């Protein structure tokens, strides 16, 4: 009898497990619907809070993007504004016409030269300024930071007007200074040899402040212990920068390259204010070409040119990510 009773009676450990498992499971079952209801309320509240932004985004961003894509595949022009239902779907004919236009190829060539020259110069100048402020310049560092960054926050229209005034062939300050040294300065913005290089110099001067600030933050995040270890190993200043500092700057370099490259592919204000694309289309950019097509009532050609620029931006961004991203 004793052996039978010991076999049938549960032990203390089993009694404890059975006694606690039941209440715990029931409590979890009671909590799970409450958690689901709380998450549902949070999700609804999040959608309500995001609704104004989503409405504005759909009205002013998404809808125009879709509509412009449809326009690039039709024969929409200014004459069709009163009768929008009379437009016809023509497929990729606008893109074919676009790449048969010599003026568009000139605009693409000018944009390519602008990006390929101005982008490396901006990154190099911004990095050099950041290195100088981080290590070489000790006094008045804040003043130099403000001085380099001030053109970035200044209106591009104001900057372009000031540069246009400085480069006036007769009364401009640049030619006046050159005259002191017996140099007859050219008509900078009226000469096909100098108009685009002048805009490249102005773009580098205006945008190096952004690169400098980001690079300076990257330089200040480099661990000092790595630099001291490299110095103990006998590495010189250039070797320490190239082998230790520069690899750690890849994220900052990628960020500045992508943002600056996107901006340069869309450069518009400088030629619009200073030259209107002249002389002889030597400063005509792709975005200015699209703007002029839109102003002439060729909405389908303007939309097609805009999507070509969009494809170029995507291609440049992908290329930069492949080249500059961290290999690890």
N, C-alpha and C positions, 0 to 999 in steps of 0.2 A: 504493500500500500504506500509505503513511503517513497519507493522508487517511482511509482506511477504518478504520485502527486508532484514529485520534483520534475518529472518530464512534462507534465501538462502546465505547470505554473510558469509564467514567463519570468525571465531574470530582470534585475533592476535596470540594466542597460536597455533591454527591449521595452520595458514599461516607460522609461523616459523618452525614448524615440517616438513611441506611439502617442504618448501624451502631448508632446510638443509639436509633432508634425501636423496634426489636425488643425489646431488653432492657427499655425503659421500659414498653411495653405489657404484657409478660409480668409485670413487677413489679406493675403496677396490677391485672392480673387476679388475681395472688396475694393482693394486699391486700384487694380488694373482698369476697371471702368472709369474710375475717377481720374486716373492719369490720362486715359484716352480723351475724356471730356475736356480736361485742362489743356491738352495739346491741341484739341480742335478749336477751343476758344482762342488760344494763342495764334494759331494759324489764321483764323478769321480776322483777328485784330491786326495781324501783320499785313494781310491783303488789304484791309481797309486803310491802313496807314500808307501803304504803297500805291493805292489806287490813284491819287492825284498825279504822282510822278508817272505812272504807267499811262494814264490818259494823255498827259502832255507829251510823253515820249512817242506814243502812237500817233498823235495828231501832228507833231512837228518834226519827227524823225523817221519813224517807220513808214508812215503813209507816203511822205514825199520820196523816200528811197524806192519804194515799190512803184510809185507812179512814174518816177524818172526812168526806171528800168523798162517799164511798159512803153514810155515815150520813145526810148532809144530803139524800139522794135517797130515803131509806126512812122507815119509821115506827118507827124504833128508839127504845125508851124503856128505863127501868130495869127494867120487867117482862120485857124480852126478854133479860136477861143469862143466864138459865138456859137459854133456848131461842132462841139466836141465829138458827136456821134458820127461825123462824116470822115473821120480818120480811118486809114487802112493799115492793116498789119502787113509789113514788108520784110520781116525777119531781120537778117544781119546786113541788109543793103546799106544801112547808115554806116556801119563799121567798114564796109567795103569802100564807100565813098570817102570816109574819113582817112583811110590809109592810102587813098589815091590823091589826097590833097597835099601839095608840096608845102603849103604854109603850116599844116599840122606837123609834118616831119621836121620843119625848121623849129617849131615850138618844142617838139620832143628833144631835138638835138641841144637846144639852148638849156632845157631843163636838165638833161643828162650832164652837160658840162658844169652847170651850176652845182648839182649834187655831188659829182665826182671830185670837184675841186674844193668846194666850200665845206663839205662834211669832214674830210680828213683835217683840213686846216683848223676848223672850229674845235675838233676834239684835241688836236695837238696844242693849240693855243690855250684852251681851257685847262688841260692837264698841266701845262707849263706854269700857268698862273697859280694853280692849286699847289703845286710843289713849291713854288717860290713863297707863297703865303704860309705854307705849313712848316717850312724849314729855314728859308733864307731871310724872310722879312719878319722882324720881331716887333719893331715899333710901328705904331699907326696901322696895325693889321686890320682893324675894323674899318678904318677909312678906306683902305684899298679894296676891301670886300664890297663896301657900298659903291665905290667908284666903278668897279668892274660890273656890278650887278645893276646899276642904275639904268643903263640902256635897255635892259630886258623889260623893265616895268614902264618904260616910256612908250608912248603911243608910236606905232610904226609909221603912221602918217606924219607925225611931227618930226620923227627922225629923218624920214625921206625928204621932207621939205627943207630941213636944215642942211642935209647933204647936198641937195640940189642947189641951194643958195651958195654953199661953199665952193661948188664946182662950176659956177658960172664962168664962162671963158674970159669975160672982161672985168667984172667986178667981184669975182669970187676970191676968197681968201687963199685958196690953194695956188691959183695962178699968180696971185700977188706975191706970195712967198717965193715961188719959183722965179719970179722976175727979179727978186733981189740978187739972185745968183746968176743972172743973165740967161735964164731958161725961158723960152717962150712956151707956156703951157698950152696944151691943145683944148679943143672944145670937148670935154670929157664925155658928156652925155649925148653929143651929136656925132661922135665918131664911132664907127662900127668896131674899131680895134679896142676901144677903151670902155664902152658903155657896160658890157656884161662883166668885165673884170672889176669895175668900180662897184657894181652891185654885190659881187662876191666878197670884196673887202668889207663893204658895209655890213653884210650879213654875218661875217665872221666876227667883226667888232661888236655887233649887237648881241649875238647869241653865245659868245664865249663865257659870259657871266653865269649862265645856267649850268654849263658844263663844269665850270670852276667850282661852284657851290657843291655839286654832287660829288665831284672828284675829291674835294677837300674833306667831305664827310667820310669818303672811303679811305683816304690817307690817314685820317685820325683814328680809324677803327683797326688799323694794322697793329698787331701786338708788338710792343717794343721788345719783348723777349726774343722774338724771331730776328729782329734787326741786330740785337746784341750778339746772338749766336752766330749769325752770318759774319759779323765783324770779327769775332774771335776766330772764326775759320779762315780769316785772311781775305774776305771779299771786300772789294773796293766799293765806293759809292755807287758807281754805275752797275756793278754786278749785284749789289744789294737791291737796287731799284728794279732791275730787270728780272732777277731770279726770285725775289721775295715779295716786293711791293706790287709789281705789275700783275702777277697772277691773282693776287687778292683783290685787285681793282676790276676784274672781269665783270662782276655784276653791275658796278657803277658805269663801266664803259659800255656795256650792252644797253643799259637804260638810256644813257645820253645819245648813243648812236641811233637807236630806234626812234626816239622822240624827235631828235634833230633831223634825221633823214626824212621822216614823215612831213615835218614842217617844210623842209627844203623842196620836196617834190611838189608841194602845193604853193610855192612862192608866187605871190600875186601882187602884194601891195607895193613893193619896190618898183617894178616896171610900170604898174598902173599909175602911180603918182609921179614918177620921175621921167618916164620916156613914152608911156603908152605903147610899149612894145617896140618902139623904134630905137635907132634909125635902121630902116630897111629890115625890120623884124629881127634885129640882132639881139633884142632883149625880150622877145615874145616868148612867154612861158606857156605851158600846156593849160594851166588854169586860166590864164588871160585869154587864150584862144577860145576856151569854152565860154568864158564870160562874153566875149565879143560875138560869138555865134548866137548866144541867147539874146544879146542886145539887138542883133539883126533879125530876130524872129525865127531863127532856125533852131527851134527847141529840140528837135530830134537829133541834130548834130551836136548840140551842146550836151545833151544827155549821154550820147555815145562817147564823146570825149571825156566826160566825167567818169564813166565806168572804165575807160582805158587807164585813166590816172589811178583809179581805185585798184586795178589789177597790178599796176606798177608798184604801188605802195605795199600791197601784200607780198609781192615778189621780193622787194628790197628788205622787208621785215623778216621774211623767212630766211633769206641769205644771211642777214646779220645774226640771227639766232644760231644758224649753223656754224658760223665762223667764230662768234664771240662767246657762245655759251660755255659754261664750265664743263670741261670734258669728264670730270669725275661724276 
